Amino acid sequence: MTNIFDRFSNAFPGADFPNNLFYEYEYALRFELGGEEVTFARPLKRFIQAFERADQVAADLFRDTATLWLFCASYGEEAPPPMRLEEFALCNLPKSRFSYLGALDQSADPGVDTDLGPVFRHWDCAQIDRQDQLREVLWLGLGGEVGVRPASEVQIYLADVELGLVLHPYDDRGMDVAALDRASLAPLYHAHRPWLLDYNRAEMDAQFADP
C-alpha cells in the first residue's frame, strides 16, 4: 500500500494527508479566509483578503522552517493526470522538480464517485523556497473558486516534515493548519484568533485557550 510519507520516515500519521485536516488531527486550526463580510459579488476583494490572511498565517507557521515541502494531490484514473502540475511552472517549479509519490485507491471513500470506475488520489512533492515561492503557491491554491487566474486544480499541502507542521488552503473560503503537538499551534491561535472559523471556534478554544 502506498504511503506518501515513507521517504520522510513517516513524519505524519496515516498514509497521506486527509481532505479535512481539522477533523483528522488532534491539534488543528481552521481559518476563515474570504469571510462572510466580503461576498462573491466582489471576487477580487475577496481573493485579496483570503490571500493576505493565508500569507500571514503561513509566514508565522513556517517562521523557523529550514526545509519546506509542497505536496500536491490530484484525482484521476490509475495513471496520474498528465497536466496536473502545469501551473507550478509559473513559480519556477517545472514538473522535473517534483517527485511522484504514488497513488491511493479511493474506492472506500464515500465522498468519491466511483460509478465510472476506480478513482485514485495521486501525490507529488517538491521542495520549495520559503521566501521566494511560498506566496506564489498560495496564490495558485486560493484563486480557482473566484475565477482568479492562474490557479491550480490540485489540492495543496505545505509541510515542514521535521517540525510536523502542515497547512492546507482548500480555497478562498478557508484553510486548515495542523501540527503534531499543541505548542506548535498555540501562538498561531492567539495571534490570529479573529480569523478562526466561528463554526469550529468552540473546539479550538477548548484545545488552545489558556487555562
Sine and cosine of phi, psi and omega as CSV:
sin_phi,cos_phi,sin_psi,cos_psi,sin_omega,cos_omega
0.00,0.00,0.68,-0.73,0.00,-1.00
-0.92,0.39,0.71,-0.70,0.18,-0.98
-0.75,-0.66,0.92,-0.39,-0.12,-0.99
-0.94,0.34,-0.20,0.98,-0.04,-1.00
-0.99,-0.10,0.05,1.00,-0.06,-1.00
-0.83,0.56,-0.68,0.73,-0.05,-1.00
-0.96,0.29,-0.20,0.98,-0.01,-1.00
-0.94,-0.33,0.39,0.92,0.00,-1.00
0.84,0.55,0.65,0.76,0.06,-1.00
0.78,0.63,0.81,0.58,-0.08,-1.00
-0.91,0.42,-0.44,0.90,-0.03,-1.00
-0.82,-0.58,0.40,-0.92,0.01,-1.00
-0.94,0.33,0.37,-0.93,0.04,-1.00
0.99,0.16,-0.07,-1.00,-0.02,-1.00
-1.00,-0.07,-0.33,0.94,0.06,-1.00
-0.36,-0.93,-0.01,-1.00,0.06,-1.00
-0.98,0.19,0.72,-0.70,0.02,-1.00
-0.97,0.25,0.31,-0.95,0.06,-1.00
-0.88,0.47,-0.65,0.76,-0.04,-1.00
-0.92,-0.39,1.00,0.00,0.01,-1.00
-0.85,0.53,-0.61,0.79,-0.12,-0.99
-0.86,0.51,-0.62,0.79,-0.06,-1.00
-1.00,0.01,-0.22,0.97,-0.08,-1.00
-0.97,-0.23,-0.31,0.95,-0.01,-1.00
-0.95,-0.30,0.61,-0.79,0.01,-1.00
-0.91,0.42,-0.62,0.79,-0.03,-1.00
-0.92,-0.39,0.96,-0.29,-0.08,-1.00
-0.44,-0.90,0.45,-0.89,0.08,-1.00
-0.81,-0.59,0.55,-0.83,0.07,-1.00
-0.83,-0.55,0.86,-0.50,-0.06,-1.00
-0.97,-0.24,0.61,-0.79,0.16,-0.99
-1.00,-0.02,0.82,-0.57,-0.09,-1.00
-0.98,-0.20,-0.92,0.40,-0.01,-1.00
-0.91,0.42,-0.66,0.75,0.07,-1.00
0.99,0.16,0.50,-0.87,-0.01,-1.00
-0.95,0.32,-0.39,0.92,-0.05,-1.00
-0.97,0.25,-0.26,0.96,0.05,-1.00
-0.92,-0.40,0.95,-0.31,-0.13,-0.99
-0.99,0.14,0.18,-0.98,0.04,-1.00
-0.95,0.33,-0.16,0.99,0.10,-0.99
-0.94,0.34,-0.29,0.96,0.07,-1.00
-0.86,-0.50,0.94,0.35,-0.13,-0.99
-0.89,0.46,-0.59,0.81,-0.02,-1.00
-0.94,0.34,-0.69,0.72,0.05,-1.00
-0.87,0.49,-0.66,0.75,0.00,-1.00
-0.90,0.44,-0.69,0.73,0.00,-1.00
-0.90,0.43,-0.69,0.72,-0.02,-1.00
-0.86,0.51,-0.71,0.70,0.02,-1.00
-0.89,0.45,-0.70,0.72,0.00,-1.00
-0.87,0.49,-0.69,0.72,-0.03,-1.00
-0.91,0.41,-0.70,0.72,-0.03,-1.00
-0.90,0.44,-0.64,0.76,0.03,-1.00
-0.92,0.39,-0.74,0.68,-0.01,-1.00
-0.88,0.48,-0.65,0.76,-0.01,-1.00
-0.88,0.47,-0.69,0.72,-0.03,-1.00
-0.94,0.35,-0.68,0.74,0.03,-1.00
-0.89,0.46,-0.70,0.71,-0.01,-1.00
-0.89,0.45,-0.66,0.75,0.01,-1.00
-0.88,0.48,-0.65,0.76,0.01,-1.00
-0.95,0.32,-0.67,0.74,-0.03,-1.00
-0.88,0.47,-0.68,0.73,-0.10,-0.99
-0.98,-0.19,0.39,0.92,-0.05,-1.00
-0.84,0.55,-0.62,0.79,-0.05,-1.00
-0.97,-0.24,0.25,0.97,-0.05,-1.00
-0.97,0.26,0.76,-0.66,0.07,-1.00
-1.00,-0.03,-0.63,0.78,-0.01,-1.00
-0.74,-0.67,0.85,-0.53,-0.03,-1.00
-0.93,-0.37,0.74,-0.68,-0.02,-1.00
-0.91,-0.41,0.64,-0.77,0.14,-0.99
-0.97,-0.23,0.86,-0.51,0.10,-0.99
-0.95,-0.33,0.74,-0.67,-0.02,-1.00
-0.84,-0.54,0.76,-0.65,0.04,-1.00
-0.91,-0.42,0.73,-0.68,0.04,-1.00
-0.67,-0.74,0.52,-0.85,-0.05,-1.00
-0.97,-0.23,0.58,-0.81,0.03,-1.00
-0.01,-1.00,-0.27,-0.96,0.05,-1.00
-0.97,0.25,-0.21,-0.98,-0.09,-1.00
-0.89,0.46,-0.54,0.84,0.09,-1.00
-1.00,0.04,0.65,-0.76,-0.04,-1.00
-0.92,0.40,0.57,-0.82,0.04,-1.00
-0.85,0.52,0.80,-0.59,-0.14,-0.99
-0.92,0.40,-0.48,0.88,-0.08,-1.00
-0.98,-0.20,0.27,0.96,-0.16,-0.99
-0.89,0.45,-0.46,0.89,-0.09,-1.00
-0.95,-0.31,0.20,0.98,-0.16,-0.99
-0.84,0.54,-0.70,0.71,-0.11,-0.99
-0.92,0.40,-0.39,0.92,-0.05,-1.00
-0.94,0.34,-0.28,0.96,0.09,-1.00
-0.87,0.49,-0.44,0.90,0.03,-1.00
-0.94,0.35,-0.26,0.97,0.04,-1.00
-0.98,-0.22,0.30,0.95,-0.11,-0.99
0.88,0.48,0.61,0.79,0.07,-1.00
-0.81,-0.58,0.96,0.28,0.04,-1.00
-0.91,0.41,0.26,-0.97,-0.05,-1.00
-0.84,0.55,-0.50,0.87,-0.02,-1.00
-0.91,0.41,-0.30,0.95,0.02,-1.00
-0.99,0.15,-0.24,0.97,-0.07,-1.00
-1.00,-0.07,0.50,-0.87,0.16,-0.99
-0.93,-0.36,0.74,-0.68,0.05,-1.00
-0.99,0.13,0.81,-0.59,-0.10,-0.99
-0.99,-0.15,-0.20,0.98,-0.02,-1.00
0.89,-0.45,-0.10,-0.99,-0.07,-1.00
-0.69,-0.73,0.48,-0.88,0.06,-1.00
-0.87,-0.49,0.77,-0.64,0.03,-1.00
-0.91,0.42,0.75,-0.66,-0.06,-1.00
-0.98,-0.21,0.28,0.96,-0.08,-1.00
-0.86,0.51,-0.52,0.85,-0.05,-1.00
-1.00,0.07,-0.06,1.00,-0.02,-1.00
-1.00,0.05,0.91,-0.42,-0.03,-1.00
-0.92,0.40,-0.28,0.96,0.00,-1.00
-1.00,0.07,-0.03,1.00,-0.03,-1.00
-0.95,-0.32,0.78,-0.62,0.01,-1.00
-0.99,0.15,0.92,-0.40,0.00,-1.00
-0.92,-0.39,0.34,0.94,-0.03,-1.00
-0.87,0.49,-0.53,0.84,-0.04,-1.00
-1.00,-0.08,0.10,1.00,0.02,-1.00
0.73,-0.68,0.08,-1.00,-0.03,-1.00
-0.87,0.49,0.57,-0.82,0.05,-1.00
-0.86,-0.51,0.70,-0.71,-0.02,-1.00
-0.86,-0.50,0.55,-0.84,0.08,-1.00
-0.97,-0.23,0.94,-0.34,-0.08,-1.00
-1.00,-0.06,0.61,-0.79,-0.06,-1.00
-0.83,-0.56,0.71,-0.70,0.13,-0.99
-0.77,-0.64,0.41,-0.91,0.08,-1.00
-0.60,-0.80,0.42,-0.91,0.06,-1.00
-0.49,-0.87,0.58,-0.81,0.12,-0.99
-0.99,0.17,0.72,-0.69,-0.04,-1.00
-0.82,-0.57,0.29,-0.96,0.02,-1.00
-1.00,0.08,0.86,-0.50,-0.06,-1.00
-0.88,0.48,-0.63,0.78,-0.05,-1.00
-0.98,0.19,-0.60,0.80,-0.20,-0.98
-0.99,-0.12,-0.61,0.80,-0.18,-0.98
-0.92,-0.38,-0.26,0.97,-0.05,-1.00
-0.85,0.52,-0.72,0.69,-0.06,-1.00
-0.92,0.40,-0.60,0.80,0.02,-1.00
-0.91,0.41,-0.65,0.76,0.02,-1.00
-0.91,0.42,-0.64,0.77,0.06,-1.00
-0.86,0.51,-0.68,0.74,0.04,-1.00
-0.82,0.57,-0.76,0.65,-0.04,-1.00
-0.88,0.47,-0.51,0.86,-0.05,-1.00
-0.99,0.12,-0.29,0.96,-0.15,-0.99
-0.96,-0.27,-0.34,0.94,-0.21,-0.98
-1.00,0.04,-0.29,0.96,-0.17,-0.98
-0.86,0.51,-0.71,0.70,-0.10,-0.99
-0.93,0.38,-0.45,0.89,-0.02,-1.00
-0.97,-0.24,0.15,0.99,0.10,-1.00
0.99,0.15,0.26,0.97,0.05,-1.00
-0.99,0.12,0.75,-0.66,-0.03,-1.00
-0.85,-0.53,0.49,-0.87,0.01,1.00
-0.96,0.28,0.37,-0.93,0.04,-1.00
-0.52,-0.85,0.43,-0.90,0.02,-1.00
-0.93,-0.36,0.56,-0.83,0.02,-1.00
-1.00,-0.03,-0.13,0.99,0.00,-1.00
-0.98,0.21,0.35,-0.94,0.13,-0.99
-0.99,0.13,0.75,-0.66,-0.11,-0.99
-0.95,-0.33,0.77,-0.64,0.11,-0.99
-0.78,-0.63,0.82,-0.58,0.05,-1.00
-0.96,-0.30,0.78,-0.62,-0.17,-0.98
-0.62,-0.78,0.59,-0.80,0.24,-0.97
-0.96,-0.27,0.97,-0.22,-0.11,-0.99
-0.96,0.28,-0.39,0.92,0.01,-1.00
-0.97,0.25,-0.64,0.77,-0.01,-1.00
-1.00,-0.04,-0.14,0.99,0.01,-1.00
0.95,0.32,0.70,0.71,-0.02,-1.00
-0.87,-0.49,0.63,-0.78,0.05,-1.00
-0.55,-0.83,0.64,-0.77,-0.01,-1.00
-0.79,-0.61,0.75,-0.67,-0.05,-1.00
-0.76,-0.65,0.99,-0.17,0.11,-0.99
-0.99,0.15,0.95,-0.32,-0.11,-0.99
-1.00,0.10,-0.45,0.89,0.21,-0.98
-0.04,-1.00,-0.24,-0.97,-0.06,-1.00
-0.91,0.42,-0.28,0.96,-0.02,-1.00
-0.97,0.25,-0.65,0.76,-0.11,-0.99
-0.24,-0.97,0.02,-1.00,-0.11,-0.99
-0.43,-0.90,0.68,-0.73,0.07,-1.00
-0.97,-0.24,0.60,-0.80,0.10,-0.99
-0.77,-0.64,0.71,-0.70,-0.02,-1.00
-0.67,-0.74,0.39,-0.92,0.02,-1.00
-0.55,-0.84,0.23,-0.97,0.00,-1.00
-1.00,0.03,-0.12,0.99,0.05,-1.00
-0.57,-0.82,0.42,-0.91,-0.06,-1.00
-0.91,0.41,-0.64,0.77,-0.10,-1.00
-0.87,0.49,-0.48,0.88,-0.03,-1.00
-0.94,0.34,-0.45,0.89,-0.07,-1.00
-0.96,-0.28,-0.28,0.96,-0.05,-1.00
-0.84,0.55,-0.70,0.72,0.04,-1.00
-0.88,0.47,-0.59,0.81,0.01,-1.00
-0.92,0.39,-0.64,0.77,0.05,-1.00
-0.86,0.51,-0.72,0.70,-0.04,-1.00
-0.96,0.28,-0.61,0.79,-0.06,-1.00
-0.94,0.33,-0.55,0.84,-0.12,-0.99
-0.82,-0.57,0.52,0.85,-0.04,-1.00
-0.85,0.53,-0.60,0.80,0.02,-1.00
-0.88,0.48,-0.37,0.93,-0.04,-1.00
-1.00,-0.04,-0.08,1.00,0.01,-1.00
-0.91,0.42,0.56,-0.83,-0.01,-1.00
-0.93,0.37,0.83,-0.56,-0.07,-1.00
-0.86,0.51,-0.57,0.82,-0.06,-1.00
-0.85,0.52,-0.58,0.82,-0.03,-1.00
-0.94,-0.33,0.21,0.98,-0.11,-0.99
-0.88,0.47,-0.66,0.76,-0.03,-1.00
-0.87,0.50,-0.65,0.76,0.01,-1.00
-0.91,0.42,-0.66,0.75,0.00,-1.00
-0.94,0.33,-0.62,0.78,0.06,-1.00
-0.88,0.48,-0.66,0.75,-0.01,-1.00
-0.89,0.45,-0.53,0.85,-0.05,-1.00
-1.00,0.07,-0.61,0.80,-0.21,-0.98
-0.88,-0.47,-0.23,0.97,-0.01,-1.00
-0.91,0.41,0.55,-0.83,0.03,-1.00
-0.90,0.43,0.60,-0.80,0.00,-1.00
-0.87,0.50,0.00,0.00,0.00,0.00
